[in-house]
Each structure stands twice: as structure tokens, then as C-alpha cells.
Amino acid sequence: MVVIMLIQYNLLLYMAPIREFWAFSFLFTIVTGLFWDSKVVFITGLEITVSLLVSWMVDGDAFLPVKDEIYQSAIINRILCLVLTMAFIYLIVRMVSRHLIGAKKKNWKKQ
């Protein structure tokens, strides 16, 4: 699943080079979060983040914002948003999966 998401993300990233494609990285991470496996979400988030950073270095003109007076703040905003959102998606999946599994085990013990 992780490899499929990474291939799809990179394919879409390079086939449709738009400046705001980085926002779709959250969608791909949330889709893997539906499996409630925190390890898979962590690996997917890390791979997508690294892939996005590499795309910014390889073809910055197509993927980064226009270089003007707010260029640095736009880059900092993107990186901060990417890191915080990936961390929160991971934490949500980890907490929910731990509590759901714990509740399920308690329910099985009662029966």
C-alpha cells in the first residue's frame, strides 16, 4: 500500500506540475490513515514529504512559489504546514488505533 501511494503521488506530482500540489500530500496520508496502522501512516508521510522536498530541489521553478518579497515566508509556511499536519495525522491515527484496540480487547475479555 505504501509503495502504491508513493508511486501515485510521484506520478501525479510530475505529470501535473502545479505550484500548489503539495497540499494533496495530506490527502494521500489520510487515505493510508483509514487502515488505522500508525506505522504505515508514518512511513507514507515520511516518503511523501521526502518526495515533495526532492521535487522542490529538482524543479523548483515549477513547484515552489514565485520568487518575490514573500518568497521566504511562503516556503516557511509550506514546510511548517507540511510538518505539523503530517505529525497531527500520525498522532490521531496512533491514538485512535491504540484506544480502539484497547477497547476491543476489554470487550472481548468481558464476553
ChimeraX commands (.cxc) that place a marker at each C-alpha (Angstrom):
marker #1 position 0.00,0.00,0.00 radius 0.5
marker #1 position 2.80,2.39,0.89 radius 0.5
marker #1 position 4.59,1.79,-2.40 radius 0.5
marker #1 position 1.38,2.27,-4.39 radius 0.5
marker #1 position 0.66,5.59,-2.67 radius 0.5
marker #1 position 4.21,6.80,-3.28 radius 0.5
marker #1 position 4.09,5.86,-6.97 radius 0.5
marker #1 position 0.70,7.51,-7.45 radius 0.5
marker #1 position 1.79,10.67,-5.66 radius 0.5
marker #1 position 5.00,10.99,-7.68 radius 0.5
marker #1 position 3.22,10.24,-10.93 radius 0.5
marker #1 position 0.65,12.96,-10.30 radius 0.5
marker #1 position 3.29,15.34,-8.97 radius 0.5
marker #1 position 5.45,15.23,-12.09 radius 0.5
marker #1 position 2.68,14.76,-14.67 radius 0.5
marker #1 position 0.75,17.81,-13.43 radius 0.5
marker #1 position 3.42,20.21,-12.14 radius 0.5
marker #1 position 1.47,22.91,-10.34 radius 0.5
marker #1 position 2.75,25.11,-7.54 radius 0.5
marker #1 position 0.08,24.10,-5.02 radius 0.5
marker #1 position 0.27,20.32,-5.46 radius 0.5
marker #1 position 1.98,19.99,-2.07 radius 0.5
marker #1 position -1.45,20.37,-0.45 radius 0.5
marker #1 position -2.50,16.99,-1.87 radius 0.5
marker #1 position 0.13,15.23,0.25 radius 0.5
marker #1 position -2.29,15.35,3.19 radius 0.5
marker #1 position -4.96,13.55,1.18 radius 0.5
marker #1 position -2.61,10.68,0.39 radius 0.5
marker #1 position -1.58,10.40,4.04 radius 0.5
marker #1 position -5.18,10.48,5.28 radius 0.5
marker #1 position -6.14,7.72,2.84 radius 0.5
marker #1 position -3.49,5.44,4.37 radius 0.5
marker #1 position -4.71,6.52,7.80 radius 0.5
marker #1 position -8.02,4.80,7.12 radius 0.5
marker #1 position -6.27,1.49,7.80 radius 0.5
marker #1 position -5.56,2.67,11.40 radius 0.5
marker #1 position -1.96,1.49,11.22 radius 0.5
marker #1 position 0.35,4.15,12.63 radius 0.5
marker #1 position 3.50,2.59,11.15 radius 0.5
marker #1 position 2.08,2.71,7.64 radius 0.5
marker #1 position 0.95,6.32,8.13 radius 0.5
marker #1 position 4.39,7.29,9.43 radius 0.5
marker #1 position 6.20,5.65,6.51 radius 0.5
marker #1 position 3.79,7.11,3.94 radius 0.5
marker #1 position 4.04,10.59,5.43 radius 0.5
marker #1 position 7.82,10.39,5.50 radius 0.5
marker #1 position 8.05,9.14,1.92 radius 0.5
marker #1 position 5.66,11.77,0.59 radius 0.5
marker #1 position 7.45,14.54,2.49 radius 0.5
marker #1 position 10.85,13.45,1.18 radius 0.5
marker #1 position 9.43,13.13,-2.32 radius 0.5
marker #1 position 8.00,16.62,-2.10 radius 0.5
marker #1 position 11.28,18.07,-0.85 radius 0.5
marker #1 position 13.17,16.35,-3.68 radius 0.5
marker #1 position 10.71,17.76,-6.23 radius 0.5
marker #1 position 11.29,21.24,-4.79 radius 0.5
marker #1 position 15.05,20.78,-5.24 radius 0.5
marker #1 position 14.89,19.20,-8.69 radius 0.5
marker #1 position 12.40,21.54,-10.35 radius 0.5
marker #1 position 11.88,24.46,-8.00 radius 0.5
marker #1 position 10.59,26.76,-10.73 radius 0.5
marker #1 position 7.56,24.55,-11.31 radius 0.5
marker #1 position 6.79,23.60,-7.71 radius 0.5
marker #1 position 7.88,26.49,-5.49 radius 0.5
marker #1 position 6.12,29.84,-5.17 radius 0.5
marker #1 position 7.13,32.77,-7.32 radius 0.5
marker #1 position 10.25,34.50,-6.02 radius 0.5
marker #1 position 9.00,37.82,-4.74 radius 0.5
marker #1 position 9.03,39.68,-1.43 radius 0.5
marker #1 position 7.04,36.95,0.38 radius 0.5
marker #1 position 9.04,34.00,-1.00 radius 0.5
marker #1 position 10.76,33.10,2.28 radius 0.5
marker #1 position 7.61,33.32,4.33 radius 0.5
marker #1 position 5.77,31.17,1.76 radius 0.5
marker #1 position 8.47,28.48,1.95 radius 0.5
marker #1 position 8.46,28.55,5.76 radius 0.5
marker #1 position 4.66,28.38,5.73 radius 0.5
marker #1 position 4.66,25.34,3.44 radius 0.5
marker #1 position 7.27,23.47,5.45 radius 0.5
marker #1 position 5.61,24.28,8.77 radius 0.5
marker #1 position 2.19,23.28,7.46 radius 0.5
marker #1 position 3.57,20.04,6.00 radius 0.5
marker #1 position 5.41,19.01,9.17 radius 0.5
marker #1 position 2.62,19.91,11.59 radius 0.5
marker #1 position -0.17,18.34,9.56 radius 0.5
marker #1 position 1.75,15.11,8.98 radius 0.5
marker #1 position 2.53,14.94,12.69 radius 0.5
marker #1 position -1.11,15.51,13.66 radius 0.5
marker #1 position -2.37,12.90,11.18 radius 0.5
marker #1 position 0.11,10.41,12.64 radius 0.5
marker #1 position -0.86,11.25,16.23 radius 0.5
marker #1 position -4.57,10.97,15.52 radius 0.5
marker #1 position -4.17,7.58,13.86 radius 0.5
marker #1 position -1.90,6.35,16.64 radius 0.5
marker #1 position -4.21,7.45,19.45 radius 0.5
marker #1 position -7.38,6.17,17.81 radius 0.5
marker #1 position -5.85,2.83,16.88 radius 0.5
marker #1 position -4.47,2.34,20.41 radius 0.5
marker #1 position -7.77,3.20,22.08 radius 0.5
marker #1 position -9.89,1.21,19.65 radius 0.5
marker #1 position -7.69,-1.84,20.02 radius 0.5
marker #1 position -7.69,-1.44,23.83 radius 0.5
marker #1 position -11.46,-1.11,23.91 radius 0.5
marker #1 position -11.85,-4.12,21.65 radius 0.5
marker #1 position -9.63,-6.24,23.92 radius 0.5
marker #1 position -11.59,-5.18,27.00 radius 0.5
marker #1 position -14.83,-6.02,25.22 radius 0.5
marker #1 position -13.53,-9.49,24.33 radius 0.5
marker #1 position -12.41,-10.14,27.90 radius 0.5
marker #1 position -15.88,-9.27,29.25 radius 0.5
marker #1 position -17.56,-11.74,26.92 radius 0.5
marker link #1:1,2 radius 0.2
marker link #1:2,3 radius 0.2
marker link #1:3,4 radius 0.2
marker link #1:4,5 radius 0.2
marker link #1:5,6 radius 0.2
marker link #1:6,7 radius 0.2
marker link #1:7,8 radius 0.2
marker link #1:8,9 radius 0.2
marker link #1:9,10 radius 0.2
marker link #1:10,11 radius 0.2
marker link #1:11,12 radius 0.2
marker link #1:12,13 radius 0.2
marker link #1:13,14 radius 0.2
marker link #1:14,15 radius 0.2
marker link #1:15,16 radius 0.2
marker link #1:16,17 radius 0.2
marker link #1:17,18 radius 0.2
marker link #1:18,19 radius 0.2
marker link #1:19,20 radius 0.2
marker link #1:20,21 radius 0.2
marker link #1:21,22 radius 0.2
marker link #1:22,23 radius 0.2
marker link #1:23,24 radius 0.2
marker link #1:24,25 radius 0.2
marker link #1:25,26 radius 0.2
marker link #1:26,27 radius 0.2
marker link #1:27,28 radius 0.2
marker link #1:28,29 radius 0.2
marker link #1:29,30 radius 0.2
marker link #1:30,31 radius 0.2
marker link #1:31,32 radius 0.2
marker link #1:32,33 radius 0.2
marker link #1:33,34 radius 0.2
marker link #1:34,35 radius 0.2
marker link #1:35,36 radius 0.2
marker link #1:36,37 radius 0.2
marker link #1:37,38 radius 0.2
marker link #1:38,39 radius 0.2
marker link #1:39,40 radius 0.2
marker link #1:40,41 radius 0.2
marker link #1:41,42 radius 0.2
marker link #1:42,43 radius 0.2
marker link #1:43,44 radius 0.2
marker link #1:44,45 radius 0.2
marker link #1:45,46 radius 0.2
marker link #1:46,47 radius 0.2
marker link #1:47,48 radius 0.2
marker link #1:48,49 radius 0.2
marker link #1:49,50 radius 0.2
marker link #1:50,51 radius 0.2
marker link #1:51,52 radius 0.2
marker link #1:52,53 radius 0.2
marker link #1:53,54 radius 0.2
marker link #1:54,55 radius 0.2
marker link #1:55,56 radius 0.2
marker link #1:56,57 radius 0.2
marker link #1:57,58 radius 0.2
marker link #1:58,59 radius 0.2
marker link #1:59,60 radius 0.2
marker link #1:60,61 radius 0.2
marker link #1:61,62 radius 0.2
marker link #1:62,63 radius 0.2
marker link #1:63,64 radius 0.2
marker link #1:64,65 radius 0.2
marker link #1:65,66 radius 0.2
marker link #1:66,67 radius 0.2
marker link #1:67,68 radius 0.2
marker link #1:68,69 radius 0.2
marker link #1:69,70 radius 0.2
marker link #1:70,71 radius 0.2
marker link #1:71,72 radius 0.2
marker link #1:72,73 radius 0.2
marker link #1:73,74 radius 0.2
marker link #1:74,75 radius 0.2
marker link #1:75,76 radius 0.2
marker link #1:76,77 radius 0.2
marker link #1:77,78 radius 0.2
marker link #1:78,79 radius 0.2
marker link #1:79,80 radius 0.2
marker link #1:80,81 radius 0.2
marker link #1:81,82 radius 0.2
marker link #1:82,83 radius 0.2
marker link #1:83,84 radius 0.2
marker link #1:84,85 radius 0.2
marker link #1:85,86 radius 0.2
marker link #1:86,87 radius 0.2
marker link #1:87,88 radius 0.2
marker link #1:88,89 radius 0.2
marker link #1:89,90 radius 0.2
marker link #1:90,91 radius 0.2
marker link #1:91,92 radius 0.2
marker link #1:92,93 radius 0.2
marker link #1:93,94 radius 0.2
marker link #1:94,95 radius 0.2
marker link #1:95,96 radius 0.2
marker link #1:96,97 radius 0.2
marker link #1:97,98 radius 0.2
marker link #1:98,99 radius 0.2
marker link #1:99,100 radius 0.2
marker link #1:100,101 radius 0.2
marker link #1:101,102 radius 0.2
marker link #1:102,103 radius 0.2
marker link #1:103,104 radius 0.2
marker link #1:104,105 radius 0.2
marker link #1:105,106 radius 0.2
marker link #1:106,107 radius 0.2
marker link #1:107,108 radius 0.2
marker link #1:108,109 radius 0.2
marker link #1:109,110 radius 0.2
marker link #1:110,111 radius 0.2
view
